[in-house]
Every structure is written in structure tokens, then in C-alpha cells.
Amino acid sequence: MHSQTESPGTTAAPVSLPTADDVVAHTLLNCLLREVSGPERQTVVADGHLLLRLPRRGVLLRVALRRTSLLGAHRFTGPVCEQRDGGRRDVDWRRLAEYTCDELSLRTGVRNEEFLEQVDSSHAAVAAALATGPVNRCDPDDPRSAYVASEQSLLFGHRFHPTPKARSGDPRSWAAYAPEAGASFPLRHLAVREHLIAQESAEPSATAVLDRQRADVPDGYRLLPAHPWQYGTLREHPLLRAALDRGDVLDLGPGGRPFAATASVRTLYDGDTFLKFSLNVRITNCLRKNSSYELSGAVALTRALAPVLSGLGGRFPGSAVLREPAYRTLALPGPGGAPDRDLLEGFGVIVREGLSRRLAPGTTPLLAAAVADEYPTSAAHVSRLLAGADAAAALDWWSAYLDLLLPPVLAAYFDHGVVLEPHLQNVLLCVDDAGRPAQVLFRDLEGTKLLPEQHADTLAALPPEVAGPLTYDARRGWDRVVYCLLVNHVAELLAALADLYPQAEPAMVGAGARHAAGVRRAARLARPLAACSAGCRCPPRPICSPAGSARRTARRATSGCRRRWARTCCTRRREAPDDHGPPDAGGA
């Protein structure tokens, strides 16, 4: 074994980008390994290959390994083969999808008629992204440019989601709005009579960022910016059409300032402010709309958590949470007199703080998902941040990152009853000029939950339809922390580091466990750090959670393919934490 003070003699990092066929096939294998064949002990690593059996379908699959992993997060390379009758034949991504479909049908007794269509959609999106190639519009003199480039660098999506790039509709209609295509475009500006505007704000000036986008709004009207794709979808709605004809709503045309699409597709950024829009499009398996309770919930959380977030910022100055202090939407009354729900939710826009208010001076923000991607598609990738570094320097970098990430998330849960959702797409890593971790920023209050034991008064003061979705019991809250923090985030970034320094993987796993154990009141995390990572079950809950069964923990922490199999499109919001795969997830 190489000394940890020296660079490994070999690296397992990929030498080129994969084909769309391999991306889809390897993603399906990841899901089968984690959720189906792995838990049933139907896999083995031998002679540099993974053998994986689908017991109900009676298929034995074989794929070469670029690297094996202590955490089960193996890296695949090349085509997938089927071993049958003493021979082998290549299995293309379509046949592998059919095998997966058959295995899950036999396992559950349920046939999901949408699965193969979604796999095909995901393949088409990946192929389109590869045909365009990584868009590099990074201006070395503008840190914001580097940030946007990281948001737009994710070509392949979540590697443990069976259809990470699936989107409804014609893929060609998305070319102008897709982050992986480097999309930047003006918003559609509507002027709405003031009495037909619904909005809330946690601070008096929170909606000013909307109003100052345009100076020529007529008296008696308020500006309502809309995502141009969404406006095209809703403009023929009968109520909106009538309001346009009456002059209650004015179409002012495109705005003047371009907004860049971020990894979540529906959240846009102009360099100062994030605006999170609704999109009536199915991304992965959900329509990405801002439900009415989510609009109110974002503002309610910003208001209620002000002292908690301020306190966490004081204790952990290397971290901060981006607030969501306002929303605005269209409240056209329907036949019953109440605002039409399709328009209320369809035009809802949530204001999120820009980076300048929380960003540490002298740092460059980068999307954590881009840092931890399996493939280096941008300058944000960890291989670029650690260019030329030896294993000792990489371990030091890893320790600095864990010092920033773990304590505030665990303190929020244990000390304040606040469940953050720090998966890779919800965290920005801010690095100094040397590429060293200096700060982490958490975003997306949609996934933030409150434990009723510590927030009973706050929740009781909210309407039930808002309080309910904001509430998690301790067990469910812990499951979310375990999944987002350990399985999705820590284990995935560790895997990217292990690609560069494979001999240092044991030391990196050990460092993660030691850092978790060193956090006050969180020593119980030391063992789950390894066990709850990719492909592994959580230990019994007396170790890693306040109460419950280990089987339930494993199911919640790794549910992805099986959860998506059991349900069809959710039209309100996502529920599984791993619905957030980069870059398609609508939450962030």
C-alpha cells in the first residue's frame, strides 16, 4: 500500500466522458445494486468485475469495474454483459431497462407502465447533453460566472436514480431552458392589478427585488415575473385569457435582464437573486410546482427560523442558510370566488436570497453536486480543486470540508429540532483562492422540516395545511438527515475523492467517522457513517437513530428505484429525499 503522504501510483478517475448508453446502463445497475440484488446478497466482485443476479428474472449480469469501493459505491466501466449457457453477450441499456422492469414487476406484483418510457426520456436527455458537450462560459475574473458554470455542468443526473434526466414533453422545447445547455434567458413580465396579486413576505423589503425588475409598470399594477416556458403553457388558460382581454393582466413581454438556469431547472439566478418558479413539467417523476402551502411555508420558515439560523451562524461561522423571505403569485378568482388553484400555484414565484448576503469574502461558491460528480465536467470538480495535490493534502482538504458540513446540520437537528436537507444539490461549497473549503451554504427551505417537540407553538400558529407539510417526527427527521447528509452527500463526495486517491479511501472513511464522532451529542454517527453509505444498510436504530427498526431505516435511506416503481407521477411535490438528483430535481 502506498504511503498516505504520497500521491497514489494509480488513479481510478475516468479518462473521458461516457456514452449515453453507458450512463443509463450504469445508473440502472447502481439502483439494482443498492436496492434489489445487493440487499438480497445476489452480487459478488471477482476478477475486476461485478456479477449481479436478478433472481426472479433469472438473469446474471456482468460489468467491468473501474474501481471497487469499501462503501459499495463501485465504479463501472464499459458495456454490461449477460452470462448465459457458458457464454456472454452484451446487454444494451434498453434490454437492461426491460430486465429491471421485469424483476421489479415479479418482486412487487405490480406493473409500472411508465418506467420504460421514463428511461427512454432520460436517455434522450443525456444524449442531447453529450451532443452539446459541457458548456464552459466561466469568466476567470467573475466568481459568479464560476458558480453558474458549476450549476450548469451536471450532464448525467443522480447516479442512484433510475431515470435521472427524464422530463415530460418534447426535449427540443427544453433546449432554451436547460441548465446543461448553458441556458440564460429573460423572464416574461406580467403586470397584474394589485387586488389580483397574492403575496407574503417575512420582511418589508423582500418583494422589492421583484418590483425593481421593471420601471414601466402602470399605476395600480404589480409586476409578476414568470418563467417563459410556464407562461407559454398557461397563457391559454380560460381565466387568464379573459383577464388579459379585460386588461386585468398585461403582458409586458420579455424582461431585459437574463436569468441563468440552475441545476434544479426551475430556480433561476441573475447574479443578485434566486427566483424559484413553478413548472408544469414532469422532471424525474414529479410535476415541479410550488404548491400553495409551499409558497406560504417558505415565508413562514424564514420568519420562524430567524433566531435559530442566526444562532447557528454565530456558532458555525463557516456556514449559512439562504432564506426565502417572500413569494408572489396570481390570484384570479374562479367560478366559486376563490383563487384558481392552477394559476395560483402555476405562477407562484419564491424569492430566495442571493449569494452576496451570506457569502464569505474572498470565496467562490460552487455547487457541491458538481464538486462530487463522478465525471469532471467543470472547473468545480474536486479533481480540479485538488490538481497536483498528494493524498495527504487530499485528506486535509476532506477534513476541512467535514468540519464545515457536519456540525451545523447535526446541531440544527439535535439542538434545535430543525431538519435540514443537505444533499449535494442543496449545498454550495465556497472555496478560497487555493481551492480549499472555506464555507458551506445550505439552500431550499422546501425540504426543511420542524420537529413538533421543539416547535409546537410555531406549528400551532400556522394553518394546518401549511403546518402539516413542515412537520416531521423525530424518526422521519433522522431518516432524512441520514440519507441527505451521509448517503447522498458525504459518501458521494468521498467516492469522487477515492477515484483520485483509491489507496486513501480507508483513511477518508475513518476521517469521516472521527469527525462525526467529534460533534457534540452526535457520537452515535460514527458507525452509521460507513454503514449508511451507498449500497449498505443502516445499523440498528439504537445506534444511529432515536427509535425504530433497522429495516425501516434502510428502506427510507436508500429508497429510489423501488419507491418510483410503487408510485406514478406525484402532482403536488416530491417526498423521497433522493428525488433530488442533480441536475433534474425541482426542489433546489
C-alpha positions as CSV (number, residue, x, y, z in Angstrom):
1,M,0.0,0.0,0.0
2,H,1.2,3.5,-0.8
3,S,2.0,5.8,2.0
4,Q,-0.7,8.3,2.7
5,T,1.8,11.1,2.3
6,E,2.3,10.3,-1.3
7,S,0.1,10.5,-4.3
8,P,-1.3,7.1,-5.3
9,G,0.7,5.4,-8.1
10,T,-2.6,4.8,-9.9
11,T,-5.9,6.7,-10.2
12,A,-9.3,5.3,-10.9
13,A,-10.6,8.6,-12.3
14,P,-12.4,8.4,-15.6
15,V,-10.3,9.4,-18.6
16,S,-13.2,10.5,-20.8
17,L,-16.9,11.1,-20.6
18,P,-19.2,8.1,-21.0
19,T,-21.7,7.5,-23.8
20,A,-25.4,8.0,-23.1
21,D,-25.8,4.2,-23.4
22,D,-23.3,3.6,-20.7
23,V,-24.7,6.3,-18.4
24,V,-28.2,4.8,-18.5
25,A,-27.0,1.2,-18.1
26,H,-24.6,2.1,-15.2
27,T,-27.3,4.1,-13.4
28,L,-29.7,1.2,-13.6
29,L,-27.0,-1.1,-12.2
30,N,-26.4,1.3,-9.4
31,C,-30.1,1.1,-8.5
32,L,-30.2,-2.7,-8.7
33,L,-27.0,-3.0,-6.6
34,R,-28.3,-0.7,-3.9
35,E,-32.0,-1.7,-3.7
36,V,-32.6,-5.1,-5.2
37,S,-29.7,-7.5,-5.7
38,G,-27.4,-6.1,-3.1
39,P,-29.7,-6.4,-0.1
40,E,-30.7,-9.9,-1.3
41,R,-27.0,-10.9,-1.4
42,Q,-27.1,-11.6,-5.1
43,T,-23.9,-9.8,-6.0
44,V,-20.2,-10.6,-5.9
45,V,-17.0,-8.8,-7.0
46,A,-14.5,-11.1,-8.7
47,D,-11.6,-10.7,-11.1
48,G,-12.2,-6.9,-11.6
49,H,-15.9,-7.4,-12.4
50,L,-19.2,-7.1,-10.6
51,L,-21.6,-10.1,-11.0
52,L,-25.2,-9.2,-10.2
53,R,-28.1,-11.6,-10.4
54,L,-31.7,-10.8,-10.9
55,P,-33.1,-13.8,-9.1
56,R,-36.8,-13.6,-10.2
57,R,-35.9,-12.8,-13.8
58,G,-33.2,-15.5,-13.8
59,V,-30.5,-13.2,-15.3
60,L,-26.8,-12.9,-14.4
61,L,-25.2,-9.6,-15.3
62,R,-21.5,-8.8,-15.5
63,V,-19.7,-5.5,-15.8
64,A,-16.1,-4.4,-15.5
65,L,-15.1,-2.2,-12.6
66,R,-13.0,0.9,-12.8
67,R,-12.7,0.8,-9.0
68,T,-14.1,-1.1,-6.1
69,S,-15.3,0.7,-3.0
70,L,-15.3,-0.1,0.7
71,L,-18.7,1.6,0.8
72,G,-20.1,-0.5,-2.1
73,A,-20.2,2.5,-4.4
74,H,-18.3,0.7,-7.2
75,R,-17.5,2.5,-10.4
76,F,-18.4,0.7,-13.6
77,T,-16.8,0.9,-17.0
78,G,-17.8,-0.4,-20.4
79,P,-20.8,-2.4,-21.5
80,V,-22.9,-4.7,-19.4
81,C,-22.9,-8.3,-20.3
82,E,-25.3,-11.2,-19.6
83,Q,-23.8,-14.6,-18.8
84,R,-25.9,-17.4,-20.1
85,D,-25.2,-21.0,-21.1
86,G,-21.5,-20.6,-20.6
87,G,-21.2,-17.6,-22.9
88,R,-21.6,-13.9,-22.7
89,R,-23.5,-11.3,-24.7
90,D,-23.7,-7.5,-24.4
91,V,-26.9,-6.1,-22.9
92,D,-27.8,-2.7,-24.2
93,W,-29.5,-0.1,-22.0
94,R,-32.9,-0.9,-23.4
95,R,-32.7,-4.6,-22.6
96,L,-31.3,-3.8,-19.1
97,A,-34.3,-1.5,-18.5
98,E,-36.6,-4.3,-19.6
99,Y,-34.8,-6.7,-17.2
100,T,-35.2,-4.2,-14.4
101,C,-38.8,-3.7,-15.2
102,D,-39.4,-7.5,-15.2
103,E,-37.6,-8.0,-12.0
104,L,-39.5,-5.3,-10.1
105,S,-42.8,-6.5,-11.6
106,L,-42.1,-10.0,-10.3
107,R,-40.9,-8.7,-7.0
108,T,-43.9,-6.4,-6.3
109,G,-46.7,-7.9,-8.3
110,V,-47.2,-4.5,-9.8
111,R,-46.5,-3.4,-13.4
112,N,-45.4,0.2,-13.9
113,E,-46.3,1.1,-17.4
114,E,-44.4,4.4,-17.3
115,F,-41.0,3.0,-16.3
116,L,-39.6,2.2,-19.7
117,E,-40.9,5.4,-21.2
118,Q,-39.1,7.4,-18.5
119,V,-35.8,5.5,-19.0
120,D,-36.1,6.4,-22.7
121,S,-36.7,10.0,-21.9
122,S,-33.7,10.1,-19.6
123,H,-31.5,8.5,-22.3
124,A,-32.6,11.1,-24.8
125,A,-31.8,14.0,-22.4
126,V,-28.3,12.6,-21.7
127,A,-27.6,12.1,-25.4
128,A,-28.6,15.7,-26.1
129,A,-26.4,17.0,-23.3
130,L,-23.5,15.0,-24.6
131,A,-24.1,16.2,-28.1
132,T,-23.8,19.8,-26.9
133,G,-20.9,19.0,-24.6
134,P,-20.2,20.7,-21.3
135,V,-20.9,24.4,-21.7
136,N,-18.0,26.4,-20.3
137,R,-18.8,30.1,-20.0
138,C,-16.7,30.7,-17.0
139,D,-15.1,34.1,-16.8
140,P,-12.0,33.7,-14.6
141,D,-12.4,37.3,-13.4
142,D,-16.0,36.8,-12.2
143,P,-16.6,34.4,-9.3
144,R,-20.3,34.4,-10.1
145,S,-19.5,33.0,-13.5
146,A,-17.7,30.1,-11.9
147,Y,-20.7,29.5,-9.7
148,V,-23.2,29.4,-12.6
149,A,-20.9,27.2,-14.6
150,S,-21.0,24.7,-11.8
151,E,-24.8,24.8,-11.7
152,Q,-24.9,24.1,-15.4
153,S,-22.3,21.3,-15.5
154,L,-24.3,18.3,-14.5
155,L,-24.9,16.3,-17.6
156,F,-26.0,13.0,-16.2
157,G,-28.1,13.4,-13.1
158,H,-28.2,11.4,-9.9
159,R,-26.4,8.1,-10.3
160,F,-28.8,6.3,-8.0
161,H,-32.0,7.5,-9.7
162,P,-33.3,5.1,-12.4
163,T,-34.4,8.0,-14.7
164,P,-32.4,11.0,-13.5
165,K,-32.8,13.1,-16.6
166,A,-36.4,12.2,-17.6
167,R,-38.6,15.2,-18.5
168,S,-42.0,15.3,-20.0
169,G,-42.6,17.0,-23.3
170,D,-40.5,17.4,-26.4
171,P,-36.8,17.5,-25.5
172,R,-36.3,20.1,-28.2
173,S,-38.7,22.5,-26.4
174,W,-36.4,22.4,-23.4
175,A,-33.1,23.3,-25.2
176,A,-33.5,27.1,-24.5
177,Y,-34.2,26.5,-20.8
178,A,-32.0,23.5,-19.8
179,P,-29.1,24.2,-17.4
180,E,-26.8,21.7,-19.1
181,A,-27.3,23.6,-22.3
182,G,-26.0,26.8,-20.6
183,A,-29.4,28.4,-20.7
184,S,-29.8,32.1,-19.8
185,F,-32.9,34.0,-20.8
186,P,-35.1,36.9,-19.8
187,L,-38.2,36.4,-17.8
188,R,-41.7,37.0,-19.1
189,H,-43.1,40.1,-17.4
190,L,-46.8,40.4,-16.5
191,A,-48.4,43.4,-14.9
192,V,-51.3,42.4,-12.6
193,R,-53.9,44.6,-10.9
194,E,-52.9,44.9,-7.3
195,H,-56.1,43.3,-5.9
196,L,-55.4,40.2,-8.0
197,I,-51.9,39.7,-6.5
198,A,-51.3,37.3,-3.6
199,Q,-48.1,37.6,-1.7
200,E,-46.4,37.3,1.7
201,S,-43.1,38.5,3.0
202,A,-41.0,37.9,6.1
203,E,-39.5,41.4,5.9
204,P,-40.8,44.7,4.4
205,S,-38.4,44.9,1.5
206,A,-38.4,41.3,0.5
207,T,-40.7,41.8,-2.6
208,A,-38.7,44.8,-3.8
209,V,-36.4,42.5,-5.8
210,L,-39.5,41.7,-7.9
211,D,-40.8,45.3,-8.3
212,R,-37.5,46.8,-9.4
213,Q,-37.0,44.4,-12.3
214,R,-39.1,46.8,-14.4
215,A,-39.8,50.5,-14.1
216,D,-42.7,50.9,-16.6
217,V,-45.4,49.0,-14.7
218,P,-48.6,51.1,-14.8
219,D,-50.1,52.6,-11.7
220,G,-52.4,50.2,-9.9
221,Y,-50.5,47.1,-11.1
222,R,-47.7,45.0,-9.7
223,L,-45.0,43.2,-11.6
224,L,-45.3,39.4,-11.7
225,P,-42.3,37.7,-13.4
226,A,-42.9,34.3,-15.0
227,H,-40.7,31.6,-16.4
228,P,-41.2,31.9,-20.2
229,W,-41.9,28.2,-20.6
230,Q,-44.5,28.2,-17.9
231,Y,-46.2,31.3,-19.4
232,G,-46.4,29.6,-22.7
233,T,-48.1,26.6,-21.0
234,L,-50.6,28.7,-19.1
235,R,-51.4,31.6,-21.3
236,E,-54.4,29.9,-22.9
237,H,-56.0,29.1,-19.6
238,P,-59.6,30.5,-19.9
239,L,-59.4,32.6,-16.8
240,L,-56.0,34.1,-17.7
241,R,-57.1,34.7,-21.3
242,A,-60.2,36.6,-20.1
243,A,-58.1,38.6,-17.7
244,L,-55.7,39.6,-20.5
245,D,-58.7,40.6,-22.6
246,R,-60.1,42.7,-19.8
247,G,-56.8,44.3,-19.0
248,D,-56.6,42.9,-15.5
249,V,-53.3,41.3,-16.6
250,L,-51.0,42.9,-19.1
251,D,-48.4,41.0,-21.0
252,L,-45.3,43.3,-21.0
253,G,-43.2,40.9,-22.9
254,P,-39.7,39.8,-22.0
255,G,-37.7,41.5,-19.3
256,G,-34.4,43.0,-20.1
257,R,-32.1,41.1,-17.7
258,P,-31.1,37.5,-18.3
259,F,-31.5,34.8,-15.7
260,A,-29.4,31.6,-15.7
261,A,-31.0,28.2,-15.2
262,T,-29.5,26.5,-12.2
263,A,-29.3,22.7,-11.7
264,S,-32.9,22.4,-10.4
265,V,-34.1,23.7,-13.8
266,R,-36.9,25.9,-12.3
267,T,-34.8,28.1,-10.0
268,L,-33.2,30.9,-11.9
269,Y,-30.4,33.3,-10.9
270,D,-29.5,36.8,-12.2
271,G,-26.3,37.3,-10.1
272,D,-28.2,39.0,-7.3
273,T,-31.3,37.0,-6.5
274,F,-32.7,33.5,-6.9
275,L,-36.3,33.1,-8.1
276,K,-37.9,29.7,-7.8
277,F,-40.7,29.2,-10.3
278,S,-43.4,26.6,-10.8
279,L,-43.0,24.4,-14.0
280,N,-45.9,22.2,-15.2
281,V,-43.3,19.7,-16.4
282,R,-42.5,16.3,-15.1
283,I,-38.9,16.1,-14.1
284,T,-37.9,12.6,-12.9
285,N,-41.3,11.6,-11.5
286,C,-43.0,14.7,-10.2
287,L,-44.6,17.9,-11.6
288,R,-42.4,20.7,-10.3
289,K,-45.0,23.2,-9.0
290,N,-44.9,25.5,-6.0
291,S,-48.0,24.3,-4.1
292,S,-49.9,26.9,-2.2
293,Y,-48.7,25.5,1.2
294,E,-45.1,25.6,-0.1
295,L,-45.4,29.3,-1.0
296,S,-46.7,30.2,2.5
297,G,-44.4,27.6,4.1
298,A,-41.2,29.2,2.7
299,V,-42.1,32.6,4.2
300,A,-43.3,31.0,7.5
301,L,-40.0,29.1,7.9
302,T,-37.9,32.2,7.1
303,R,-39.8,34.1,9.8
304,A,-39.9,31.3,12.4
305,L,-36.3,30.2,12.0
306,A,-34.7,33.6,12.1
307,P,-33.3,33.2,15.7
308,V,-32.3,29.6,15.1
309,L,-30.4,30.4,11.9
310,S,-28.8,33.4,13.4
311,G,-27.6,31.3,16.3
312,L,-26.3,28.6,14.1
313,G,-24.4,31.2,12.0
314,G,-22.8,32.5,15.2
315,R,-21.8,29.0,16.4
316,F,-20.6,27.9,13.0
317,P,-19.4,30.9,11.1
318,G,-18.3,28.7,8.2
319,S,-21.9,28.0,7.3
320,A,-25.1,29.9,6.5
321,V,-28.6,29.2,5.2
322,L,-30.2,31.1,2.3
323,R,-33.6,32.4,3.4
324,E,-36.7,32.6,1.3
325,P,-38.4,35.7,2.5
326,A,-41.2,36.3,0.0
327,Y,-43.5,34.9,-2.6
328,R,-45.8,36.5,-5.2
329,T,-48.4,34.9,-7.4
330,L,-51.6,35.5,-9.5
331,A,-54.9,35.2,-7.6
332,L,-57.6,35.2,-10.3
333,P,-60.9,34.1,-8.8
334,G,-62.5,31.0,-10.2
335,P,-66.2,30.2,-10.5
336,G,-66.6,29.8,-6.8
337,G,-64.9,33.0,-6.0
338,A,-61.7,31.5,-4.6
339,P,-58.4,32.0,-6.5
340,D,-58.0,29.4,-9.2
341,R,-55.5,26.9,-7.9
342,D,-53.9,26.1,-11.2
343,L,-53.0,29.7,-11.8
344,L,-52.2,30.4,-8.1
345,E,-49.7,27.6,-8.0
346,G,-48.6,27.8,-11.6
347,F,-47.5,31.4,-11.4
348,G,-46.1,31.2,-7.9
349,V,-42.6,32.5,-7.6
350,I,-40.5,32.2,-4.4
351,V,-37.8,34.8,-3.7
352,R,-34.6,33.4,-2.3
353,E,-31.7,35.4,-1.0
354,G,-28.8,35.9,-3.4
355,L,-25.3,34.8,-2.5
356,S,-23.9,38.2,-1.6
357,R,-25.8,38.4,1.6
358,R,-24.3,35.3,3.1
359,L,-21.1,34.6,1.1
360,A,-17.8,34.8,2.9
361,P,-15.5,37.5,1.4
362,G,-12.8,36.2,-1.0
363,T,-14.6,32.8,-1.6
364,T,-16.0,31.3,-4.8
365,P,-19.3,29.4,-4.4
366,L,-19.6,26.0,-6.3
367,L,-22.5,23.6,-6.4
368,A,-21.5,20.6,-4.2
369,A,-23.0,18.2,-6.8
370,A,-20.6,19.5,-9.4
371,V,-17.7,19.1,-7.0
372,A,-18.6,15.5,-6.3
373,D,-19.7,14.4,-9.8
374,E,-18.4,11.1,-11.0
375,Y,-17.1,12.9,-14.1
376,P,-15.2,16.2,-14.2
377,T,-17.5,18.3,-16.4
378,S,-16.5,21.7,-14.9
379,A,-13.7,23.5,-13.1
380,A,-15.7,23.0,-9.9
381,H,-14.9,19.2,-9.9
382,V,-12.8,18.0,-6.9
383,S,-10.1,16.8,-9.4
384,R,-9.6,20.5,-10.4
385,L,-9.7,21.8,-6.9
386,L,-7.0,19.3,-5.9
387,A,-5.0,19.4,-9.1
388,G,-1.4,18.3,-8.2
389,A,-2.2,17.5,-4.6
390,D,-0.9,14.4,-2.9
391,A,-3.0,12.1,-0.7
392,A,-2.0,13.9,2.5
393,A,-3.3,17.2,1.0
394,A,-6.5,15.5,-0.1
395,L,-7.1,14.1,3.4
396,D,-6.5,17.6,4.8
397,W,-9.0,19.1,2.3
398,W,-11.5,16.4,3.2
399,S,-11.2,17.1,6.9
400,A,-11.7,20.8,6.3
401,Y,-14.8,20.0,4.3
402,L,-16.3,17.8,7.0
403,D,-15.6,20.4,9.7
404,L,-17.8,22.8,7.8
405,L,-20.5,20.4,6.7
406,L,-21.3,18.1,9.7
407,P,-21.6,20.3,12.8
408,P,-24.3,22.8,11.7
409,V,-26.5,20.1,10.2
410,L,-26.3,17.9,13.3
411,A,-26.7,20.9,15.7
412,A,-29.8,22.0,13.8
413,Y,-31.3,18.6,14.4
414,F,-30.2,17.7,17.9
415,D,-30.2,21.2,19.5
416,H,-33.0,23.0,17.6
417,G,-35.3,20.3,16.1
418,V,-34.7,21.6,12.6
419,V,-34.2,19.0,9.8
420,L,-32.1,20.5,7.1
421,E,-31.8,18.7,3.7
422,P,-28.1,18.9,2.9
423,H,-27.9,16.7,-0.2
424,L,-25.5,17.6,-2.9
425,Q,-27.8,19.8,-4.8
426,N,-28.8,21.8,-1.7
427,V,-25.3,22.7,-0.7
428,L,-22.8,25.2,-2.1
429,L,-19.2,24.8,-1.3
430,C,-17.3,28.1,-1.1
431,V,-13.6,27.7,-1.7
432,D,-10.7,30.1,-1.2
433,D,-8.2,31.0,-3.9
434,A,-6.3,27.8,-3.3
435,G,-9.5,25.7,-3.8
436,R,-9.7,24.9,-0.1
437,P,-13.1,24.6,1.6
438,A,-13.9,27.9,3.5
439,Q,-17.7,27.9,3.8
440,V,-20.8,25.9,3.1
441,L,-24.2,27.5,2.2
442,F,-27.4,25.5,2.6
443,R,-30.4,26.2,0.4
444,D,-34.0,25.2,-0.4
445,L,-36.4,25.6,2.5
446,E,-38.9,23.3,0.8
447,G,-37.0,20.3,2.3
448,T,-36.6,21.9,5.7
449,K,-38.8,20.4,8.4
450,L,-39.5,21.0,12.1
451,L,-39.8,18.5,15.0
452,P,-43.1,19.2,16.9
453,E,-41.5,18.5,20.2
454,Q,-39.4,21.7,19.9
455,H,-41.7,23.8,17.6
456,A,-45.2,23.2,18.9
457,D,-46.1,26.8,19.3
458,T,-44.8,27.8,15.8
459,L,-46.6,25.0,14.1
460,A,-49.8,25.6,16.1
461,A,-49.8,29.2,14.8
462,L,-49.8,28.2,11.2
463,P,-52.8,27.0,9.1
464,P,-53.0,23.1,9.3
465,E,-52.4,22.9,5.5
466,V,-49.1,24.7,5.9
467,A,-48.0,23.2,9.3
468,G,-48.6,19.6,8.2
469,P,-46.0,19.5,5.4
470,L,-43.5,21.4,7.6
471,T,-43.7,18.7,10.3
472,Y,-41.5,15.6,10.8
473,D,-41.5,13.4,13.8
474,A,-38.0,12.5,15.2
475,R,-37.8,9.2,13.4
476,R,-38.6,10.6,10.0
477,G,-36.5,13.6,10.5
478,W,-33.5,11.5,11.4
479,D,-34.0,9.3,8.3
480,R,-33.9,12.4,6.2
481,V,-30.7,13.7,7.9
482,V,-29.0,10.2,7.5
483,Y,-29.9,10.0,3.8
484,C,-29.1,13.5,2.8
485,L,-26.0,14.1,4.9
486,L,-24.4,10.7,4.8
487,V,-25.7,8.6,1.9
488,N,-26.2,11.3,-0.7
489,H,-23.6,13.8,0.3
490,V,-20.7,12.5,2.3
491,A,-20.5,9.1,0.7
492,E,-20.7,10.6,-2.8
493,L,-18.0,13.2,-2.3
494,L,-15.9,10.5,-0.7
495,A,-16.4,8.4,-3.8
496,A,-15.1,11.2,-6.0
497,L,-12.1,11.6,-3.8
498,A,-11.4,7.9,-3.8
499,D,-11.4,7.9,-7.6
500,L,-8.4,10.2,-7.4
501,Y,-6.8,8.6,-4.4
502,P,-8.0,4.9,-4.3
503,Q,-5.4,3.8,-1.7
504,A,-6.6,6.6,0.7
505,E,-10.2,5.5,0.7
506,P,-9.9,3.7,4.1
507,A,-8.3,6.8,5.7
508,M,-11.0,9.0,4.3
509,V,-13.8,6.8,5.6
510,G,-12.0,6.8,9.0
511,A,-11.7,10.6,8.9
512,G,-15.5,10.9,8.3
513,A,-16.3,8.7,11.2
514,R,-13.9,10.6,13.5
515,H,-15.4,13.9,12.5
516,A,-18.9,12.7,13.1
517,A,-18.0,11.3,16.5
518,G,-16.4,14.5,17.5
519,V,-19.6,16.5,17.1
520,R,-21.3,17.1,20.4
521,R,-24.3,14.9,21.0
522,A,-23.7,13.1,17.7
523,A,-21.2,10.4,18.6
524,R,-23.8,7.8,17.6
525,L,-23.0,8.8,14.0
526,A,-19.5,7.4,13.9
527,R,-20.7,3.9,13.0
528,P,-23.6,4.8,10.7
529,L,-21.2,7.0,8.6
530,A,-19.8,3.9,6.9
531,A,-22.9,1.7,7.2
532,C,-25.4,4.2,5.8
533,S,-23.4,4.9,2.7
534,A,-24.1,3.7,-0.8
535,G,-25.1,0.1,-1.0
536,C,-25.2,-0.6,2.7
537,R,-27.9,-0.9,5.3
538,C,-28.0,1.3,8.4
539,P,-27.1,-0.3,11.7
540,P,-29.9,-0.9,14.2
541,R,-31.5,2.3,15.3
542,P,-30.4,2.2,18.9
543,I,-27.0,3.3,17.4
544,C,-28.0,5.6,14.6
545,S,-31.4,7.0,15.5
546,P,-33.7,7.7,18.4
547,A,-36.1,4.8,17.8
548,G,-37.3,2.3,15.2
549,S,-36.2,-0.6,13.2
550,A,-33.0,-1.0,11.1
551,R,-35.1,-2.4,8.2
552,R,-37.2,0.7,8.1
553,T,-34.1,2.9,8.2
554,A,-32.5,1.1,5.3
555,R,-35.7,1.3,3.3
556,R,-36.1,5.1,3.9
557,A,-32.4,5.8,3.4
558,T,-32.0,4.1,0.1
559,S,-35.4,4.1,-1.5
560,G,-35.2,5.3,-5.1
561,C,-35.9,2.8,-7.8
562,R,-38.4,0.8,-5.7
563,R,-40.2,3.9,-4.5
564,R,-40.5,5.2,-8.0
565,W,-41.8,1.8,-9.1
566,A,-44.5,1.8,-6.5
567,R,-46.0,5.2,-7.5
568,T,-46.6,7.1,-10.6
569,C,-46.3,10.9,-11.0
570,C,-46.8,12.9,-7.9
571,T,-48.5,16.2,-8.9
572,R,-48.0,18.1,-5.7
573,R,-44.4,17.7,-4.5
574,R,-41.6,15.2,-4.0
575,E,-41.5,13.1,-0.9
576,A,-38.4,11.0,-1.3
577,P,-35.2,12.8,-0.4
578,D,-33.4,11.2,-3.3
579,D,-35.8,12.7,-5.8
580,H,-33.3,15.5,-5.8
581,G,-30.8,14.1,-8.1
582,P,-28.7,16.6,-9.9
583,P,-29.5,18.3,-12.2
584,D,-33.1,17.4,-12.7
585,A,-34.6,17.8,-9.3
586,G,-37.0,20.5,-8.8
587,G,-36.6,21.2,-5.1
588,A,-33.5,23.3,-5.1
